[in-house]
């Protein structure tokens, strides 16, 4: 409530018809850049962001504001809390250090994270004012504005309908907000895959198409497999073996355990050696081999080493 009214009063929250970066037409738009013209409020927001990070138990050595809107927020936090600040440039300069980040003692959160990680930094937390996991949710913001008489019920209703119609807001678990990659069958129709693409692409997330399965008696035919390979815009497949000779295609195989066998329910397990060397897949996908282990960390490391060493062995083998 303490954020909703000021955001509306300074016109950081706008209602109307707006075209978003994703191409969607939205009845609501957030322009948080105007906050810098209201020093008292931007200081309040900065304090709230820092408090949320502390309450969540976040431990950090420095702060980076996502350019450009969050730069003044990060500046205030760092100057008042005596924390070193990082500035991420939108593009590398042709002078100075020529690096994408500069240490001073818009891009999206994901893009900024990738740039920082590329410089060897560990990004552990992101504090967001308005987003999937926000300090102020859109629904709560609308409720406060309607109660305060700032927005009428008709406007609130149109925004709620937009949120419900937006594919990224659907589903019980809001998978698109946290999963970097999902898998899917193309069997129902290419439209299913296209719907996933519409949601995932703006978020920088991917889809692993299931072209083959490792279960005994699987009904997926060779014709289905080749149809999946020919689908445009996809180059990563879940398959039990190599199904394409194109260098851009990456093959990932599930149902991998260090010892071959089955689970008595039709699932057939294959070893990393068989998957990578014999079946020529590129990546192993391990489930129960790690999750059912009493020491998951140790098991994950064993599979990582086994997969990588087997892959190197395949590359060095004479053709």
Buried (B, 14 or more C-beta within 10 A) or exposed (E): EEBBBBBBEBEBBBBEEBEEEEEBEBBBBBBBEBBBEBEEBBBBBBBBBBEBBEEEEEEBEBBBBBBEBBBBBBBBBBEEEEBEBBBBBEEEEEEEEEEBBEBEEEBBBBBBBBBBEEEEBEBEEBBBBBBEEBBBBBEBBBBBBBEEEBBEEEBBEBBBEBBEEBEBBEEEEEBBBEEEEBBBBBEEEEEEBEEBBBBBEBBEBBBBBBBBBBBEEEEBEEEBBEBBBEBEEBBBBBBBBBBBEEEEBBBBBBBBBBEEEBEEEEBBBBBBBBBBBEBBBBBBBBEBBBEEBEEEEEBBEBBEEBBEEBBEEBEEEEE
